[in-house]
């Protein structure tokens, strides 16, 4: 089932950061869309929860060196 989540992420400060997050999250099986807001420090993800969960998405972001501060669904 398709779901959407917004993650508050600290440490995103440039377009390189945006691309790193978009590429790492977008590579996860089940992720349909990734939209990173540099200004808001937010990552909106549309995903299929039968293939991937929020913890895996957050882990992919943290693996790039950023801190996931809060979840809002």
N, C-alpha and C positions, 0 to 999 in steps of 0.2 A: 504494500500500500504506500502511495506517495505521501510524504510528509515534508514539512519545512521547519527549519530551526534557525534561530539567530544566535550566534555566539559572540560575546564581547571578548575581544582579543587585544592584549596590550603588547606593544613592541613593534607594531606595523607602522613604519615611518616613511616608506618610499615605494615607488612603483616596483622596484625589485622585490620588496617584501610582499606586495600584492601578488605578483606573479608566482613567487615561491609558494604562497598559501594556495592560490588557485590551482597550480599544477599538482601539488601534493594531495589536496582534497579531491580534485577532479579525477585523479588516477584511481580512486577507490571504486570498487565495483558497487554499483547501485546509486552512485551520485549522479544526478541529472544536471544540476546547475549550481555554480558557485559564484557568488557576487560579493566581492570584498569592498567595503567602504573605508577608504583611507582616512577620511575626515572623522568618521564616527567610531573607528576601531571595531567595526562589526563585520562579521562574516555570515551572510545568509546562504543557506544550503538547502536545496531541494533534493530529496533522496528517496529511495525505495527501502523502507525499513525491513523488508524481507532479506535484503542483501547486506545492509550496513546499518550500524547504529550510531547514536550521538557520541558515545565514548570512543569509537573508532575514528570518527571525524575529528574530535578534539585531540586525540592522540596524534593524528597526522599533522595537525597544526603545531602541536607542542614539539614534534620531531623536527620541525623547521626552526625551532628556537624561540617560539612565541608563547606567551602565557594566555591560556583560556581562562578569563576571569569569571564569566557568568553565562548561564544558559537561559534563554527565553524561548518558549515554544509557542 
